[in-house]
Amino acid sequence: MMNTGIDVGGTFTDIVSFEGREFTHVQTLKTSEFLKNPCMVGECSNAVFAIAGWVREGRVIRTPNIPGFDAKLFEGRRVENDANCFAIYARHVTGFSSIFAVTLGTGIGSAIIADSKLYRGNGLASEIGHAFVGGKERCVCGGIGHLETFFSGWVIKKRFGRELSREELLRLDGFKVLCAEIAKAVLILDPEAVVFGGRISALLEPEDFRQIYDFLPPEFRPEIRVIKDALAVAKGAAILAGGGE
């Protein structure tokens, strides 16, 4: 049976099918176009929708980074947080049984794999992008001083009006703040690996994130990986559609 994963992101929507062991890229379109076409959602009967937002008990309850999102469109559909889907794919390709997964794109997403299973908590586990780290800048979710106000696609666009290069990203004070916050998660979870994905992560290398170690005791040294696959979230959703987790 062919299973479908649909990554409904802050900017683009990626559609991937998964049959046997093979992934097939079906289509990529702007999320604004995808959301204007409800019939397309209805046609995807055996799909998991990876949503860039907060998902609890199968319902999308908040989408700070998707303007114009209508949760009613996805009622009765299988929905999952996009970072959770990325974590599923990260486990699939790395084989690690404990992972702290981080997606850097329009926003900052994160997810946890523990004992080879996705950890959801009460549904909203691991929203590190909306952790308070200081300052007075307002986040897209309405909060103040969240991690996303220091390092995220939307705040970079707001401040610079363009995408930044690898060298420019590493010079941002917000990158150090990001590494410090990830170190806190490592201290709590002690994962085998921290795995990064997303459009911004694709510009960076694993050695760039070794700054995380500066905020950790020497006994904590998770492996750092970067998955440079623009379809990773959609592929994780397709794995879930097939019953994997």
N, C-alpha and C positions, 0 to 999 in steps of 0.2 A: 504494500500500500504506500502511496506517495503522501508524505506529510509536508505541511507548509509552515514556515516561520515568517512572520511579518514584523519587521522592526519599524515601529512608528516613532520616529525620532523628532527632535526639535526642528530639524530643517528638511531632512529627507526620509523617505520610507523605502526600505529594501524588502523585497520578497524573494524567498529562497525555498526550494523544495528539497526534500531529503528522502531518498529511496535506497534501501539496502545500506550501503556505506558511502553513497555518492550524494554530494550536494550539487544543486543546479541553481544558478542565479537566474531568476525569472524576470525581474523588473526592478528598476529604481526610479522613483518619481518624487516630486516635491510633496512634502507632507500636506501642505495646504491644498494641493490638487487631490490627494488621496482622500482627505476628509470631506471634500465636496462631492464625493462619489459613493454614497452609501451602498449602491448596488455591488460595488467591488467587495465590500466587507461581507455582504450576504453570500457572495459566490464562494467565499473561502470557508467551506463548511468544516473541513478537517484541518484547521489552522490554529496556531497559538499566536496571539498578538503581543509583541513585546512593546510595552508602553513606557515612554520616558516620563514616568510619574509614579505616584504612590498607589499601590494596589493592595487592598485588604479583602480577604474572603471573596476573591474573584470579582471585585468591583474596583473600578478606577475612581479614587476619591479626590485626587488632586494632580494637576499637570502644570507646574509652574513654568516649564520651558516649551509648552506647545500652545501657542495662541489659537483661540478659536476651537479648542478641543471640546467635543460633545460626548460625554461619557455614555449617554443614552444610545449612541450608535453601536456601542459594544456590549450592550446588555444581552445576556444569554450566550456570549462568546467566551472563549478561553483566553484570558488575559493574564499577563505576568509582567512584573517590573523588568525594564530593559537590562539593568545591571545584573539582575538574577540570571537572565538568559545568557549574558556574557560569561558569567561564572560557570554556567553549565558547559558552555563551549570550551572555556579555559580548562576545566577538568578533563573534557573529552580529548583535547590535544596535548595536554601536559602529563596527565596521569597522576597528578598530585591528589592526595585524599583530603588535604586541608589547605584551603586557599583563601586569601583576602584579595578579592578582585576589585579593581578600580577602573572606571571609565571616565576619560577626560574628553569632553566634547563641548556641546552648548552649555551643559552643566557638569556637575561631578556626581557620578553614581558609584555605588559600592555594594558589594554582596559577599556572602560568606559560604564557603563549602566546608563542612565539618563531617569527618568520617565518611567522605565521598557523597554526602547528601547536601542539598541546598537547605540552608538554615533561614527560615522566614520570621522567627519569633512570633509576635502577634500579627504578623503580616507586613510590617514596615521595617524589619530589621536592617540596620546598616545604612542609614541615610547620612553619611559623613559630610556630604556637601552642604548640609544645613545644620552642621554643628556650629555653635557660637565660638568664635576665636578672637573676637575683639573688633574695635573700630565702630563707626557709626553709619557705614554705608548700608543702604537698604537692599536686601536680596529680592530676586524676582518672586519669591514666595511670600514676601511681605515682612519677613523677619529682618533683624538688624545684626550686622557683623558676622554673617555666616561665612563659612569657608569659600563658598562660590563667589563672594564679593572680593576675594583676594586672587583667585586663580580659576578661571572658567572661560569658555568661549564667549559667553555673553558679556562678561565684564571686560574682556580684552577688546571686543568690538566696540563697546561703549567708550573705552578710554583711548583706543588707538585708531578705530575706524577701519581696521584691516587685520588680516592674520599675521602672526609673528613667525619669524624663523626660529630654528632650534636655539641658536645663540641668544636671541632676544628673549625667548621663553626662560632660559636658564638664568638670565640676569634679573628677572623680575623678583622683587622681594616676596611676592606671593608664592613663588615656587618653593622657597624655604619654608613658608608657613604650611604649604601642602605636605611637604615631607615630614614636618614635625607632627602633623595630625595623623598621618598614616602610621608613624612610629607609635603613637598612643594605641592605635588599633592593634598593632603587632604585639604590644605588651599585654593586651587583654586576651588575644586569640592565640598567640604563638603559632602562626601557620607555617607550613612547610615553604610556602611561596607567596609573594605578592605579585599579582599578575595585572598588568595594565593593558587597556584597550581604548579605542575611541580615536577620533580624528586628531586630537592634539597629541595623544600618546604616540601616534604613528610618526610624529616628527622627532621623537626622542629615542634614546637608546637605553638599555638596562643600566649602563654605568652612570647615566645622568641621575638615576634615582638612588644611587649609593649614598647620597646625602642623608637618606633615611637612617642609615646606620649611625650617623653622628648623634642622633637623639636616643640611641638604644644602648643598654649595657652589652658588653661583648658576647654574652651568652645568647643573645637574640640575633640570629643572622639568617633570616629567611632568604631563599633564592628569589631573585628579581627577574621577572620575564616581561617582555613587551610583545603582545600579539598584534602584528600589523596586518590585520585582515578587516577591511571595511564592512564585511558581511558577517562578522563574528556574532553579533547579537541576533541577527536573523537566523543564523545557523543553530545557535543555542535554542531559539524558540522552536525551530523545526525538530530538534532532538526531543524537546518536551512534547511536541505534537505526536511524536511516535511512541510516547510512553516512557522515554528516558528521563532520568533525573539523578 
